[in-house]
Amino acid sequence: MEPRLLLPEEFPLLRDFLYLAIHVPDGQTAPPRDVVDIDPLLARYWKGFGRKEGDVAVCSELDGRIVGVAWTRILGGKHPGYGHIDDKTPEIAIAVLPEYRGLGIGEELLTVLLYQSWCEDKDQVSLSVDKDNPARHLYERLGFTIVEERGADLLMVKTLAAEDGSYIGPGWEGLAVPRRPDAGT
């Protein structure tokens, strides 16, 4: 089960995985599935995906079934996303099917997505996570740092590029990985 780029014909799956990414604390009721359609702030994470700079998605597939997806999107402007830092930093969304959680799929997806984002000439990525979401520990382990507390949520950032532009993300620590020749400086 090796992560790969999500294909354009698979982009509609982002809707379902966005719903799975919604953290529902113990004892609370999950929102209706159509919340990702009717809430304009959520819909922005998946509608029209693939048409904007910063739209990158990776997935893990097992036995022909996509079991996890991680993606980035720049959600700035008048209605920024939940993990907004600035109008150049992509925000991450990630979800793994419940029956496949705890198997390292999320970490593998994020590792590939972070490197892919750096290859797309992004120096950092951001995300928002509920303080009580167990995924927070994964993000911290991968080098995300808390930059702001927003009520029950944490705004986290992961720097991808050193001052010289080399990659400093997970899986490649200590290695000088050059930028792709076509990625610019």
C-alpha positions in Angstrom: 0.0 0.0 0.0 2.1 2.8 -1.3 0.7 6.4 -1.5 0.1 7.9 -4.9 -1.3 11.0 -6.3 -5.1 11.1 -6.4 -6.3 11.1 -10.0 -8.6 13.8 -11.3 -11.5 11.3 -11.7 -11.1 10.5 -8.0 -11.4 14.1 -6.8 -15.1 13.7 -6.0 -13.9 11.3 -3.2 -12.6 14.3 -1.3 -16.2 15.1 -0.3 -16.5 11.9 1.6 -13.1 12.0 3.1 -13.7 15.6 4.2 -16.7 14.4 6.2 -14.5 11.7 7.8 -12.0 14.4 8.7 -14.5 16.2 11.0 -13.5 15.4 14.5 -16.5 14.5 16.7 -15.6 14.5 20.4 -16.7 11.5 22.5 -20.3 11.8 23.5 -21.2 14.2 20.7 -23.4 13.5 17.7 -21.8 13.7 14.3 -23.2 16.3 11.9 -25.3 15.2 8.9 -23.2 14.0 6.0 -24.4 16.9 3.8 -22.7 19.4 6.1 -19.7 19.3 3.7 -22.1 20.5 0.9 -24.2 23.1 2.7 -21.5 24.7 4.9 -19.7 27.0 2.5 -16.5 27.0 4.6 -16.3 23.2 4.4 -17.4 23.0 0.8 -14.4 25.1 -0.2 -12.1 22.2 0.8 -13.3 19.9 -1.9 -15.5 21.7 -4.5 -13.6 22.5 -7.7 -10.5 20.7 -6.5 -7.7 20.5 -9.0 -8.4 23.9 -10.5 -6.3 26.1 -8.2 -2.7 26.5 -7.3 -1.9 24.5 -4.2 -4.4 21.7 -5.0 -2.4 18.5 -4.3 -3.9 15.2 -3.1 -2.4 11.9 -2.3 -4.1 8.6 -1.4 -3.5 5.1 -0.1 -5.2 2.3 -1.9 -5.7 -1.3 -0.6 -7.2 -4.0 -2.7 -8.6 -1.5 -5.2 -10.2 0.7 -2.5 -9.0 4.1 -1.5 -8.6 4.0 2.3 -7.0 7.3 3.0 -6.6 10.7 1.4 -4.5 13.8 2.4 -4.7 17.0 0.4 -3.7 20.7 0.4 -5.6 23.7 -0.8 -4.9 27.4 -0.5 -8.0 28.9 1.1 -7.4 32.6 1.6 -9.3 35.7 0.6 -12.5 36.9 2.1 -13.5 33.6 3.6 -10.3 31.8 4.7 -10.2 28.1 5.7 -9.9 26.9 9.3 -6.1 26.5 9.0 -5.5 29.8 7.3 -2.0 31.4 7.9 -1.7 33.5 4.7 -2.9 33.5 1.1 0.2 31.5 0.0 0.2 28.7 2.5 -1.7 25.5 1.6 -3.9 24.0 4.3 -4.0 20.3 4.9 -7.0 18.1 5.2 -6.6 14.4 5.9 -8.8 11.4 6.6 -8.4 7.6 6.8 -11.3 5.2 6.8 -12.1 4.3 10.4 -11.3 0.6 10.0 -7.8 1.5 8.8 -6.9 4.1 11.4 -3.9 3.3 13.7 -2.0 1.4 11.0 0.4 4.3 10.0 -1.5 5.2 6.8 -2.0 8.8 7.9 1.6 9.3 8.7 2.6 7.8 5.3 0.1 10.0 3.5 1.3 13.1 5.3 5.0 12.3 4.7 4.3 12.0 0.9 2.0 15.1 0.9 4.6 17.3 2.7 7.3 16.3 0.2 5.0 16.8 -2.7 4.1 20.2 -1.4 7.8 21.2 -1.2 8.2 19.9 -4.7 5.4 22.3 -5.7 7.6 25.1 -4.3 5.7 25.6 -1.0 7.8 26.5 2.0 5.2 25.6 4.6 1.8 24.1 5.1 -0.8 24.6 7.8 -3.8 22.9 9.4 -6.3 23.3 12.2 -6.9 20.5 14.7 -9.1 20.1 17.7 -7.0 20.1 20.9 -8.6 16.7 21.8 -8.1 15.1 18.4 -5.6 12.2 18.7 -4.3 13.1 15.3 -2.7 16.2 17.0 0.1 13.9 18.3 0.9 12.7 14.7 1.2 16.3 13.5 3.5 17.1 16.4 5.6 14.0 15.7 6.0 15.1 12.1 7.2 18.6 13.1 4.1 20.7 13.1 4.2 23.5 15.7 1.3 25.3 17.3 1.2 28.9 16.2 -2.2 29.9 17.7 -5.0 28.6 19.9 -8.4 29.3 18.5 -10.9 28.2 21.2 -11.0 24.4 21.0 -8.8 24.3 17.9 -5.0 24.6 17.4 -3.6 26.3 14.3 -0.4 24.4 13.4 2.3 25.0 10.8 5.0 22.8 9.3 8.0 24.4 7.7 9.1 22.5 4.6 12.1 24.4 3.3 15.4 25.4 5.0 16.9 28.8 4.3 18.8 27.3 1.4 15.6 25.8 0.0 16.4 22.2 0.8 13.6 19.9 2.1 13.4 19.5 5.9 10.3 17.4 6.2 9.7 13.9 7.7 11.4 10.9 6.1 14.3 13.0 4.8 15.8 14.5 7.9 19.4 15.5 7.5 19.4 14.9 3.8 20.0 17.7 1.3 17.3 17.0 -1.3 17.5 19.5 -4.2 14.5 21.2 -5.6 13.1 19.8 -8.8 14.7 21.7 -11.7 11.3 22.8 -13.0 10.0 24.0 -9.5 11.8 27.4 -9.6 13.7 29.0 -6.7 
